[in-house]
Amino acid sequence: MSTVSPALLKTMNGKTPSTGSSSSTSSTSSTSATDSAAQLQNHFMTMLVTQMQNQDPLNPMDNSQVTSQMAQLSTVTGISQMNATLSGLVSNYQSSQSLQAANLISHSVVVPGNAITLSNGNGQFGVNMSAAATNVQATISDANGKVVDTVNFGSLPSGVSALQWDGKTSTGATVPDGQYTFSVTASSGKTNVPATPLSVGLVNSVSTSATGAMLNIANVGPTSVADVLQIL
């Protein structure tokens, strides 16, 4: 009994099957991966008509099989159209996101990170507390990893808190401006409280990636817009 399924599968892979008729057959498509839904429909209908014209009168095609194959084609067509629509929506969203992110250029933002930029004796950074803590401490190190200061901030609430370092060591000596790193420990009584270090940086430019708009932040690097916790 005749069936359309093998031909349909070949067409979806970019191949048009040969038939016993005198009708000309299409050559193998070099752009099968980008065939549109309309092209798939045309290929399918061409094959269906050809098979019906050349079917064995004593063993005709089963109507239920034809109906089933057409239903499959309809499903493939619907998925193809849906994918095209979703791709367009994603592209438009990313373009819109990039335009909105451009408004952050020349603004300082707070993002996850452990960098501190010390300028004129002022180093801004922050911490994101998972819960309130009664004892929060930041350990600051220079570019060589040497600890230069330990700052106690006492109690901090849950959430994002802005912190500041005066650029002095634990002995009161002033350190030069530049790049430093820090780590944070927090606790309430004998219970440790998870704390995420946050960096403050200036947005220099915006670039795009497969995942969306990226902010190029001074002394921090490329950062997703979704990671911005505060705009200063």
Secondary structure, DSSP 8 states (H G I E B T S, - for coil): ---SHHHHHHHHTT-----SSSS------TTGGG--HHHHHHHHHHHHHHHHHTSBTTB---HHHHHHHHHHHHHHHHHHHHHHHHHHHHHHHHHHHHHHHGGGTT-EEEEE--EEEEETTEEEEEEEESS-EEEEEEEEE-TTS-EEEEEEEEEE-SEEEEEEE-SB-TTS-B--SEEEEEEEEEEETTEE--EEEEEEEEEEEEEEETTEEEEEETTTEEEEGGG--EE-
